[in-house]
Amino acid sequence: MVAAAEPDRKYWEAGSGQIHIGFTDAKIIKVLARGNRMVPETAIEVADEVGIAPPDLDWLITNQPNRIFLRNWREALELPAERHPDTFDECGNLFGVGIPVTLDAAIEDWRIAPGDVVMTAAFAHAGDFAGAAAIRWMGR
C-alpha cells in the first residue's frame, strides 16, 4: 500500500487534499492471491477441528470484498452458491460487518435453521490475517 495525495506530498507533510491508501498493481496481485488462499485454508482448518468436511457445511458466511473472492472461496470449499449467501448486491463491501449483516439476513429469511452448521470466514488488512469460526445455529 502507498499513501497517495493530490497534490503529491508525503503523508506527514501538511497540505491541501485528502490522503488515501493506494495499491500498486504488484500489491493488488499479492492481496488477491492471499485472499484466495487464506479464507479457504482457514475455513478448512476449522472444519477439520470440528470434524466436518467443507462440502458438508450447511452454510458459508464470509466477508465480501468482491464477487471474484466469493466465487473462489465457495469453489475452494466445494459449496454451491445457494449455501453461500451474501449481501453484496444490496450493500457492497461492508468489510468486517459483512458477516453479521449477511448472517442476520439469512436467519431473517429462514434459510438458516436450528441445527445448521454455519462456517464464518474472512480475511482483513490486505491479507495480513484471516479467521474462521464454525457455529451450530440453535436459533434466536
WOCOR-V725673 format. One record per backbone hydrogen bond with DSSP energy under -1.0 kcal/mol. NH is the residue of the N-H (numbers start at 1). CO is the residue of the C=O. Records with the same first field share a line. If there is no record, write none. Layout:
NH=CO  CO
This chain:
2=22
4=20
13=10
20=4
22=2
28=24
29=25
30=26
31=27
32=28
33=29
34=30
35=31
36=32
37=33
38=34
39=35
41=37
42=38
43=39
44=40
45=41
46=42
47=43
48=44
49=45
50=46
52=47
56=53
57=54
58=117
59=117
60=83
61=119
63=121
70=66
71=67
72=68
73=69
74=70
75=71
76=72
77=73
78=75
79=74
83=80
84=81
91=87
92=88
97=94
98=95
101=97
102=98
103=99
104=100
105=101
106=102
107=103
108=104
109=105
110=107
111=106
112=106
115=137
116=113
118=135
119=59
120=133
121=61
122=131
124=129
128=124
129=124
131=122
133=120
135=118
137=116
